[in-house]
Amino acid sequence: MPTPPKPFTVLTSEKKSHRTKVELKQRKNGEESLSTGVALKERSEVRKNRIAHKEFKRLNELLKAISKNDAIYETIINRYCLMLAECSDLETKREKIYETALKLEAKLEELSGEASFEEFRRAVRDISHIYSTMISCDKQVQSKRKMLLDIEKENIMTIAAALRSIPKKEEKSSNPLLEALRDG
């Protein structure tokens, strides 16, 4: 896969581009046409969630640094932040479940000589249920992580694709004299 063309700002900052002024102007206009000029806005549900809000602020600053904090990416960035918060919440719940299982196992070992068969069987069943709940949480976390990775990849590819869609060469203007001679 070929390297995507450099953005206008990189070309002008390097000051060593082989492109003509017309090509550079065309690239600048092409890049500007791909943005709305409106900054990202944080949705209320993201603002209310502490983890999502923190991630939104972090991403907004990063995107601002590369001049990509455009409203065109608003929906996906807000969704990404919420999903990251959900993933974090599931991981926290999973850890609490694991701690509960460890406590129950320790209690079971304490009572192993004194407990009746029915109490022992119930405790084992409870531990088994806790571990199956933990596995369910793990599956949900893995699913969310996959979605987060897909969003990350798509978001990067979208920006790269936008840069690739800018024409590299200046459009050839036709010479009216040559056109008249060819037609005649």
C-alpha positions as CSV (number, residue, x, y, z in Angstrom):
1,M,0.0,0.0,0.0
2,P,1.6,3.3,-1.0
3,T,2.3,6.0,1.5
4,P,-0.5,8.6,1.6
5,P,0.4,12.1,0.4
6,K,1.6,14.6,2.9
7,P,-0.9,17.2,4.1
8,F,-0.6,20.8,3.0
9,T,0.7,21.9,6.4
10,V,3.5,19.4,6.3
11,L,4.5,20.3,2.8
12,T,4.6,24.0,3.6
13,S,6.5,23.5,6.9
14,E,9.2,21.3,5.2
15,K,9.8,24.0,2.5
16,K,11.2,21.5,0.1
17,S,8.3,20.2,-1.8
18,H,8.6,19.7,-5.6
19,R,4.9,20.7,-6.0
20,T,4.0,23.9,-7.8
21,K,2.2,26.8,-6.1
22,V,-1.0,25.8,-8.0
23,E,-0.7,22.1,-6.8
24,L,-0.1,23.3,-3.2
25,K,-3.1,25.7,-3.4
26,Q,-5.2,22.8,-4.8
27,R,-4.1,20.5,-2.0
28,K,-4.9,23.2,0.6
29,N,-8.4,23.8,-0.9
30,G,-9.0,20.0,-1.0
31,E,-8.1,19.6,2.6
32,E,-10.2,22.5,3.7
33,S,-13.2,21.1,1.8
34,L,-12.9,17.9,3.9
35,S,-13.6,19.7,7.2
36,T,-16.5,21.6,8.5
37,G,-14.5,24.1,10.5
38,V,-16.6,23.4,13.5
39,A,-14.9,22.0,16.6
40,L,-15.9,18.7,18.2
41,K,-18.7,19.0,20.8
42,E,-19.0,16.7,23.8
43,R,-22.4,15.1,24.2
44,S,-24.2,15.4,27.5
45,E,-24.0,11.6,28.2
46,V,-20.2,11.8,27.7
47,R,-19.9,14.8,30.0
48,K,-21.9,13.0,32.7
49,N,-19.6,10.0,32.7
50,R,-16.3,10.8,34.5
51,I,-14.2,8.3,32.5
52,A,-15.8,9.1,29.1
53,H,-15.4,12.9,29.8
54,K,-11.7,12.5,30.6
55,E,-11.1,10.5,27.4
56,F,-13.0,13.0,25.3
57,K,-10.9,15.9,26.7
58,R,-7.7,13.9,26.0
59,L,-8.7,13.0,22.4
60,N,-10.0,16.5,21.7
61,E,-6.6,17.9,22.7
62,L,-4.8,15.4,20.5
63,L,-7.0,16.0,17.6
64,K,-6.7,19.8,18.1
65,A,-2.9,19.4,17.9
66,I,-3.2,17.9,14.4
67,S,-6.1,20.1,13.3
68,K,-8.5,17.2,13.2
69,N,-10.9,18.1,16.0
70,D,-13.6,18.7,13.5
71,A,-17.3,18.1,14.1
72,I,-17.3,15.5,11.2
73,Y,-15.7,13.1,13.7
74,E,-18.0,14.1,16.6
75,T,-20.3,11.1,16.7
76,I,-17.6,8.5,16.5
77,I,-15.4,10.2,19.1
78,N,-18.3,10.5,21.5
79,R,-19.3,6.9,20.9
80,Y,-15.7,5.8,21.4
81,C,-15.5,7.6,24.7
82,L,-18.7,6.0,26.0
83,M,-17.6,2.6,24.9
84,L,-14.3,3.0,26.6
85,A,-16.1,4.0,29.8
86,E,-18.4,1.0,29.5
87,C,-15.4,-1.3,29.0
88,S,-13.7,0.2,32.1
89,D,-16.9,-0.3,34.1
90,L,-17.1,-4.0,33.1
91,E,-13.5,-4.5,34.0
92,T,-14.1,-3.0,37.5
93,K,-17.2,-5.2,38.0
94,R,-15.2,-8.3,36.9
95,E,-12.5,-7.5,39.5
96,K,-15.2,-7.2,42.2
97,I,-16.7,-10.5,41.2
98,Y,-13.3,-12.1,41.3
99,E,-12.6,-10.7,44.8
100,T,-16.0,-12.1,45.9
101,A,-15.1,-15.5,44.5
102,L,-11.8,-15.5,46.4
103,K,-13.5,-14.6,49.6
104,L,-16.1,-17.3,49.2
105,E,-13.4,-19.9,48.4
106,A,-11.4,-18.9,51.5
107,K,-14.6,-19.2,53.6
108,L,-15.3,-22.6,52.1
109,E,-11.8,-23.8,53.1
110,E,-12.4,-22.6,56.6
111,L,-15.7,-24.5,56.9
112,S,-14.6,-27.6,54.9
113,G,-14.3,-29.8,58.0
114,E,-17.3,-28.4,59.8
115,A,-19.8,-27.8,56.9
116,S,-22.5,-30.3,56.0
117,F,-22.6,-31.8,52.5
118,E,-25.5,-29.6,51.5
119,E,-23.7,-26.4,52.7
120,F,-20.6,-27.5,50.9
121,R,-22.5,-28.2,47.7
122,R,-24.3,-24.8,47.8
123,A,-21.0,-23.0,48.3
124,V,-19.5,-24.8,45.4
125,R,-22.5,-24.0,43.3
126,D,-22.3,-20.3,44.3
127,I,-18.6,-20.2,43.4
128,S,-19.3,-21.8,40.0
129,H,-22.1,-19.3,39.4
130,I,-19.7,-16.4,40.3
131,Y,-17.0,-17.7,37.9
132,S,-19.6,-18.1,35.1
133,T,-20.7,-14.5,35.7
134,M,-17.0,-13.5,35.5
135,I,-16.6,-15.3,32.2
136,S,-19.6,-13.5,30.9
137,C,-18.1,-10.1,31.9
138,D,-14.9,-11.1,30.2
139,K,-16.7,-11.9,27.0
140,Q,-18.5,-8.5,27.1
141,V,-15.1,-6.8,27.7
142,Q,-13.5,-8.6,24.8
143,S,-16.4,-7.7,22.6
144,K,-16.2,-4.0,23.6
145,R,-12.4,-4.0,23.1
146,K,-12.9,-5.4,19.6
147,M,-15.4,-2.6,18.8
148,L,-13.0,0.0,20.3
149,L,-10.1,-1.3,18.1
150,D,-12.4,-1.3,15.0
151,I,-13.3,2.3,15.7
152,E,-9.7,3.2,16.2
153,K,-8.7,1.6,12.9
154,E,-11.6,3.1,11.0
155,N,-11.0,6.6,12.4
156,I,-7.4,6.5,11.3
157,M,-8.3,5.1,8.0
158,T,-10.9,7.7,7.5
159,I,-8.4,10.5,8.0
160,A,-5.9,8.8,5.8
161,A,-8.5,8.3,3.1
162,A,-9.5,11.9,3.3
163,L,-5.9,12.9,2.7
164,R,-5.6,10.4,-0.2
165,S,-8.7,11.9,-1.9
166,I,-7.0,15.2,-2.4
167,P,-5.8,15.3,-6.0
168,K,-2.0,15.3,-6.2
169,K,-1.5,16.9,-9.7
170,E,-2.8,20.2,-10.9
171,E,-5.6,20.0,-13.4
172,K,-4.5,20.7,-17.0
173,S,-6.2,23.7,-18.4
174,S,-7.0,23.3,-22.1
175,N,-5.5,25.7,-24.6
176,P,-8.4,27.2,-26.6
177,L,-6.2,27.7,-29.7
178,L,-5.1,24.1,-29.7
179,E,-8.7,23.0,-29.2
180,A,-9.9,25.1,-32.2
181,L,-7.1,23.7,-34.4
182,R,-8.0,20.1,-33.4
183,D,-11.7,20.6,-34.2
184,G,-11.0,22.2,-37.5
